[in-house]
Amino acid sequence: MRHGAPWKWLAAPPCALLLLTLLTGCPLAENYTEDTGPRYSGDHRAPGPVSAEAPSSVTVVTFNLAFAEQVTEAITALQRPPLAGADVIAMQEMDASAVDRIAKELGLSYVYYPASVQVDDDDFGNALLSRWPITADWKIHLPHDDPYHQRRRIAVVATLDIHGTPVQVVSVHNATPIVGLGGRLDQAETIINALEGTGPLQVIAGDFNTSDPGSLGQTVKLFSKRGFQWASEGVGDTVDSVLGGFPLDFVFSQGLVPMERGVDRRPAGSDHHPVWVRFAWPP
């Protein structure tokens, strides 16, 4: 969710927003509809073999950087405890140059897929950054483009090789409440269905845009019904707005047990605060 006005999405029905689009000539989004790209990747990890020692824990961070505008501030936040040394960082609202810069500063590998193009011609999409090798990746197109700009949302999946064990991780950015709760639940279920059968260890993290009443509970209920644990449960609000705080950013897991979790509420260059979860390893 972008700066500021969650109540606007709650107040106007989709039909009214569609009419407004027709009357005002608001531009429709340019979406990337190909399954395979555009795709960007890089590996800024230190050269040499991966450590032979198994990790004692694996830390996952999810962070919506708000159109990737404050990259320097984000890097500072990701270099300080409790985010420093994260094994996996799921990021949303990113462009390719911002992802590459963050990965380079932190010494991580990454994969990035844009979903669409912004009005300022910057790409807008999801990334996964990893301290461990990325052995495979792909993009999931999510249903229900928003009726105002017809903007497409996606999820990005990567397979990580963590000490010889494959782990599926996902960076997701669901639509705003303009598509309705049912539409966002369809988006979440599309991700779960795409991961089915890909392995016992899975983490789905990102911005689920649950600012409207009842959506948080229904989202958690869906994941629970499909065998996922709400790994970031209890961390509280993750977004600041003029209306107060909203819990929009979550981490769900399957096969991995969370030990610690939290939100870094210090300034990080975004209206979203980074959420982190530390999982026990080996599973």
C-alpha positions as CSV (number, residue, x, y, z in Angstrom):
1,M,0.0,0.0,0.0
2,R,1.3,3.4,-1.0
3,H,1.5,6.5,1.2
4,G,-1.3,7.5,2.8
5,A,-4.9,7.2,2.0
6,P,-6.3,3.7,2.8
7,W,-9.7,5.1,3.6
8,K,-10.1,6.2,-0.1
9,W,-10.0,2.6,-1.2
10,L,-12.6,1.6,1.4
11,A,-15.0,4.4,0.6
12,A,-15.4,4.1,-3.2
13,P,-17.0,1.0,-4.8
14,P,-15.2,-0.5,-7.8
15,C,-18.0,0.6,-10.2
16,A,-17.6,4.3,-9.1
17,L,-13.8,4.1,-9.6
18,L,-14.2,2.6,-13.0
19,L,-16.6,5.5,-13.9
20,L,-14.1,8.0,-12.6
21,T,-11.4,6.5,-14.7
22,L,-13.5,6.9,-17.8
23,L,-14.5,10.5,-17.0
24,T,-11.0,11.7,-16.0
25,G,-9.0,9.8,-18.6
26,C,-6.7,8.3,-15.9
27,P,-4.0,6.2,-17.6
28,L,-4.2,2.5,-17.5
29,A,-1.2,0.6,-16.2
30,E,1.4,-1.0,-18.5
31,N,1.6,-4.5,-17.2
32,Y,4.3,-7.1,-17.8
33,T,2.2,-10.0,-18.9
34,E,4.9,-12.5,-20.0
35,D,5.4,-15.4,-17.6
36,T,9.2,-15.4,-18.0
37,G,10.0,-11.7,-17.6
38,P,11.3,-9.1,-17.5
39,R,13.6,-10.8,-15.0
40,Y,16.7,-9.4,-13.3
41,S,19.2,-11.3,-11.2
42,G,22.6,-10.9,-9.7
43,D,25.0,-12.4,-7.1
44,H,27.0,-10.0,-4.9
45,R,27.9,-12.7,-2.3
46,A,31.5,-13.0,-1.4
47,P,33.3,-15.4,-3.7
48,G,34.2,-18.9,-2.5
49,P,32.3,-21.9,-1.2
50,V,29.3,-21.7,0.9
51,S,29.9,-22.4,4.6
52,A,30.1,-26.1,5.4
53,E,28.5,-25.5,8.8
54,A,24.7,-25.6,9.0
55,P,23.1,-22.4,10.3
56,S,21.5,-22.5,13.8
57,S,18.7,-20.2,12.5
58,V,17.3,-18.6,9.4
59,T,16.0,-15.0,9.5
60,V,13.5,-13.7,6.9
61,V,12.6,-10.0,6.5
62,T,9.8,-8.5,4.4
63,F,9.9,-4.9,3.5
64,N,7.8,-2.7,1.2
65,L,10.1,0.2,0.3
66,A,7.4,2.5,-1.1
67,F,8.3,2.9,-4.8
68,A,12.0,2.3,-4.0
69,E,12.5,6.0,-3.3
70,Q,14.7,6.0,-0.2
71,V,17.2,3.3,-0.9
72,T,20.0,4.7,1.3
73,E,17.7,4.8,4.3
74,A,16.6,1.2,3.6
75,I,20.2,0.0,3.4
76,T,20.9,1.6,6.7
77,A,17.9,-0.1,8.3
78,L,18.9,-3.5,6.8
79,Q,22.4,-3.2,8.1
80,R,21.5,-2.7,11.8
81,P,20.1,-5.2,14.3
82,P,17.7,-6.9,14.3
83,L,17.6,-6.9,10.5
84,A,21.4,-7.1,10.0
85,G,22.6,-10.5,8.7
86,A,19.1,-11.6,7.4
87,D,19.2,-14.7,5.3
88,V,16.3,-13.7,3.1
89,I,14.8,-10.3,2.3
90,A,11.4,-10.2,0.5
91,M,10.9,-6.7,-1.0
92,Q,8.0,-5.0,-2.7
93,E,7.5,-1.8,-4.8
94,M,11.0,-2.2,-6.2
95,D,12.8,-1.4,-9.4
96,A,15.9,-3.2,-10.8
97,S,18.5,-0.6,-9.9
98,A,17.3,-0.3,-6.3
99,V,17.3,-4.1,-5.8
100,D,20.8,-4.4,-7.3
101,R,22.2,-1.6,-5.1
102,I,20.8,-3.1,-1.9
103,A,22.0,-6.6,-2.8
104,K,25.5,-5.2,-3.5
105,E,25.7,-3.3,-0.3
106,L,24.5,-6.3,1.8
107,G,26.5,-8.9,-0.1
108,L,23.5,-10.9,-1.3
109,S,22.2,-12.7,-4.4
110,Y,18.8,-11.6,-5.8
111,V,16.1,-12.1,-8.3
112,Y,13.6,-9.4,-9.3
113,Y,10.5,-9.4,-11.5
114,P,8.6,-6.1,-12.2
115,A,4.8,-6.4,-12.4
116,S,4.1,-3.1,-14.1
117,V,5.3,0.3,-15.0
118,Q,4.6,3.4,-13.0
119,V,3.5,6.8,-14.5
120,D,7.1,8.0,-14.0
121,D,8.3,5.1,-16.2
122,D,9.9,3.3,-13.2
123,D,9.2,-0.4,-12.9
124,F,7.1,-1.7,-9.9
125,G,7.6,-5.2,-8.7
126,N,8.8,-7.8,-6.2
127,A,12.3,-9.1,-5.3
128,L,13.9,-11.8,-3.2
129,L,17.5,-11.3,-1.8
130,S,19.3,-14.2,-0.3
131,R,22.5,-15.0,1.6
132,W,22.1,-18.6,0.2
133,P,22.2,-19.8,-3.4
134,I,19.1,-19.2,-5.5
135,T,18.7,-22.3,-7.6
136,A,15.4,-21.6,-9.4
137,D,12.9,-18.7,-9.6
138,W,9.6,-17.8,-11.3
139,K,6.8,-15.3,-11.3
140,I,3.2,-15.9,-10.4
141,H,0.5,-13.7,-12.0
142,L,-2.2,-12.9,-9.5
143,P,-5.8,-12.6,-10.5
144,H,-8.0,-9.4,-10.2
145,D,-6.2,-6.5,-11.8
146,D,-7.4,-3.4,-10.0
147,P,-10.4,-1.8,-11.7
148,Y,-9.0,1.8,-11.5
149,H,-5.8,1.5,-13.4
150,Q,-6.0,-2.2,-14.4
151,R,-2.7,-2.7,-12.5
152,R,-1.4,-6.3,-12.3
153,R,0.0,-7.8,-9.1
154,I,2.5,-10.6,-8.9
155,A,4.3,-12.9,-6.5
156,V,8.0,-13.9,-7.0
157,V,9.1,-17.3,-5.9
158,A,12.7,-18.5,-5.4
159,T,14.1,-21.9,-4.4
160,L,17.0,-21.4,-1.9
161,D,19.6,-24.0,-1.2
162,I,20.1,-23.7,2.5
163,H,22.9,-26.1,3.5
164,G,21.7,-28.7,0.9
165,T,18.0,-28.3,1.8
166,P,15.6,-26.6,-0.7
167,V,13.4,-23.9,0.7
168,Q,10.7,-22.1,-1.3
169,V,10.3,-18.4,-0.5
170,V,7.8,-16.0,-1.9
171,S,7.7,-12.2,-2.1
172,V,4.1,-11.1,-2.5
173,H,2.3,-7.8,-3.0
174,N,-1.5,-8.2,-3.0
175,A,-3.8,-5.6,-4.4
176,T,-5.3,-2.8,-2.3
177,P,-8.8,-3.2,-0.9
178,I,-10.2,-1.7,-4.2
179,V,-10.4,-5.3,-5.5
180,G,-12.4,-6.5,-2.5
181,L,-11.6,-9.0,0.2
182,G,-12.6,-11.9,-2.0
183,G,-10.2,-10.8,-4.7
184,R,-7.3,-10.6,-2.3
185,L,-8.1,-14.0,-0.8
186,D,-8.1,-15.4,-4.4
187,Q,-4.6,-13.8,-4.8
188,A,-3.3,-15.5,-1.7
189,E,-4.8,-18.8,-2.6
190,T,-3.3,-18.6,-6.1
191,I,0.2,-18.4,-4.4
192,I,-0.5,-21.3,-2.1
193,N,-1.8,-23.4,-5.0
194,A,1.3,-22.6,-7.1
195,L,3.6,-23.8,-4.2
196,E,1.7,-27.0,-3.6
197,G,4.0,-30.0,-4.1
198,T,7.2,-28.0,-4.4
199,G,8.6,-29.1,-1.1
200,P,7.9,-29.2,2.7
201,L,9.7,-26.0,3.6
202,Q,7.9,-22.8,2.5
203,V,7.9,-19.1,3.5
204,I,5.4,-16.6,2.0
205,A,6.1,-13.0,3.0
206,G,5.0,-9.6,1.9
207,D,2.4,-6.8,1.8
208,F,-1.1,-8.3,1.9
209,N,-2.9,-4.9,2.1
210,T,-5.2,-6.0,4.9
211,S,-6.4,-2.5,5.9
212,D,-10.1,-3.1,5.6
213,P,-12.1,-4.6,8.5
214,G,-12.0,-8.4,8.7
215,S,-9.4,-8.9,6.0
216,L,-6.6,-9.8,8.4
217,G,-8.6,-12.5,10.1
218,Q,-9.8,-14.0,6.8
219,T,-6.3,-14.0,5.4
220,V,-4.8,-15.7,8.4
221,K,-7.7,-18.2,8.4
222,L,-7.0,-19.1,4.7
223,F,-3.3,-19.7,5.3
224,S,-4.1,-21.8,8.5
225,K,-6.6,-23.9,6.6
226,R,-3.9,-24.7,4.0
227,G,-1.3,-25.7,6.5
228,F,0.6,-22.5,7.0
229,Q,1.6,-20.9,10.3
230,W,1.3,-17.2,10.9
231,A,5.0,-16.8,11.7
232,S,4.8,-13.1,12.3
233,E,1.8,-13.3,14.6
234,G,1.6,-10.6,17.2
235,V,4.1,-8.1,15.8
236,G,1.4,-5.4,15.5
237,D,1.0,-2.6,13.0
238,T,3.4,-2.4,10.1
239,V,2.3,0.8,8.4
240,D,1.9,4.4,9.5
241,S,-0.9,6.6,8.2
242,V,-2.9,9.7,9.2
243,L,-5.6,7.3,10.4
244,G,-3.2,5.4,12.6
245,G,-1.4,2.1,12.2
246,F,-2.4,-0.8,10.0
247,P,-1.1,-4.5,10.1
248,L,-0.4,-5.1,6.4
249,D,2.9,-7.0,6.2
250,F,3.1,-10.7,7.2
251,V,5.2,-13.8,7.1
252,F,3.6,-17.3,6.8
253,S,5.6,-20.5,7.0
254,Q,5.2,-24.2,6.5
255,G,7.7,-26.7,7.9
256,L,9.8,-24.0,9.7
257,V,9.3,-23.1,13.3
258,P,9.5,-19.4,14.3
259,M,11.6,-18.6,17.4
260,E,11.5,-14.8,17.4
261,R,9.7,-12.1,15.4
262,G,9.3,-8.3,15.4
263,V,8.9,-5.0,13.6
264,D,11.7,-2.5,13.3
265,R,9.8,0.8,13.8
266,R,12.7,3.1,13.3
267,P,12.8,5.2,10.2
268,A,13.7,3.1,7.2
269,G,12.7,5.2,4.1
270,S,9.1,3.9,3.8
271,D,5.6,4.2,5.3
272,H,6.0,0.4,5.9
273,H,8.1,-1.0,8.7
274,P,10.3,-4.0,8.0
275,V,9.0,-7.3,9.6
276,W,11.4,-10.0,10.6
277,V,11.1,-13.6,11.7
278,R,13.9,-15.9,13.0
279,F,13.2,-19.6,12.3
280,A,14.9,-22.6,13.9
281,W,17.3,-24.5,11.7
282,P,17.6,-27.4,10.9
283,P,13.9,-27.9,10.6
